[in-house]
Each structure stands twice: as C-alpha cells, then as structure tokens.
Amino acid sequence: MHIPDGYLGPYTCIFFYILMIPFWYKGVRWLKNLHPKQVPLLGVLTAFSFLVMMYNLPVPDGTTAHIVGGTIIAILIGPWAATVSISIVLLIQALFFGDGGITTYAANSFNMAVVLPFVGYYTYRVLRKKLSDVAAAGIGAYVGLVTAAVVAGFEFGLQPYIQPGYCPYTFWVSVPAMAFAHLVTAGPAAAVVTATVLWYVRKSRPELFDMGEAEAVRG
C-alpha cells in the first residue's frame, strides 16, 4: 500500500501534507497525556507494526499486499496514538528502506495512519456490541485495511484527470486492483493477527486492555 515517489502529482502531494498537519498536531498533543504504563506498550506495538509492514504477501494478480497493525494500536491505546505511531514507522521506512516515497509520505500517512486506524477502531466499537471483542477486532482490522487500500486506489485513479504523466491508471483499474489485493490476502491476515494479539493481551494483561479502552474513549 506504500505509494512510491512519482505516482502522485505535486498538487496531490502538497494537498496531503497540508491535510496531515492537524492530524499530526492532534496526535502528538494526545500522546502527552498518555498513561506512563502504556508508553512501553506503544513502543512494542510500533515495532510490531514496522515488522509486519516489511512482509509482503503475494496476490494472484502478480502484485503484493501487506498488513499494517494500525487497528490493534487504536484498540489498545487509541486511534490518535496509532496516527503518530504509524506515521513514525512510515517515515523510517521511507527514509531508510525506500518503502514509500518522500513526496508521498503524507498521502501514505493519511491512508495508513488515519483512515485505517480510525475506520478499524470505530468498526470494532460498533461490532463489539453484538460480537466478542476478539471477533470485532479482527473484522475491524479487515475493514480498516481494505478501506485504506480503496482510498489509495482513488488517489492513484485521480492522477490522470488532474495531473497526467504520473499514475496512468484511472479509477476503473486502480481501485479494483487495490481492493482485490487486500481483500484476498492482507485483509484476512490482518484480521487473524489483530484478533490473536487482542486475545493474548486480554488473557495475559487485562489491565492494559481496560486502560486502552479508557484512553481510546478520551480521544
């Protein structure tokens, strides 16, 4: 899902940098009131997100997809924490590993550090009223990841209309390609991993789960 340099035009890249400023500002301010006991957990989950994003899953159409880990951070600590955490991971990957571009960094942050954790978290909040926390978390991760992929597809598909010469594929190609890649591989993987991590935390450290519920609501 990482968008490399050269696929989004300058207007789109500038727009997302401006758009992300209030999200980054709000996220950093939110973290200042984070409970001290949750700081180590945030560090572990940030490292976990970095790790899982480095593993690309093959897709039948010849491309690859990957999970992100933003939904589990949003559930256990809060969606604003996920915004900052995933943004940091994406910055490190762009600067040191060439995974995602510098010009497209803000667009990638919007997709994976805003759309994904917030959609995943609120899907979880709605579904947990009827399902178990574990099942709701898995579905939330699935929905959040696929939604972020579709949003990225729209960003690709917009380029031929506003700045030709960058991504050449219109919505009719880019959106189905992004959606399919994450519906069939990364989405199910994200659901299983998120549900497993939440189950383990609830079983081994229930106080962290309860604390995360309170912190998430604060946001």
Secondary structure by P-SEA (a helix, b strand, c coil): cccccccccaaaaaaaaaaaaaaaaaaaaaaccccccaaaaaaaaaaaaaaaaabbbbccccbbbbbbaaaaaaaaccaaaaaaaaaaaaaaaacccccccccaaaaaaaacccaaaaaaaaaaaaacccccaaaaaaaaaaaaaaaaaaaaaaaaaacccccccccccccccaaaaaaaaaaccaaaaaaaaaaaaaaaaaaccaaaaaaaaaaaaac
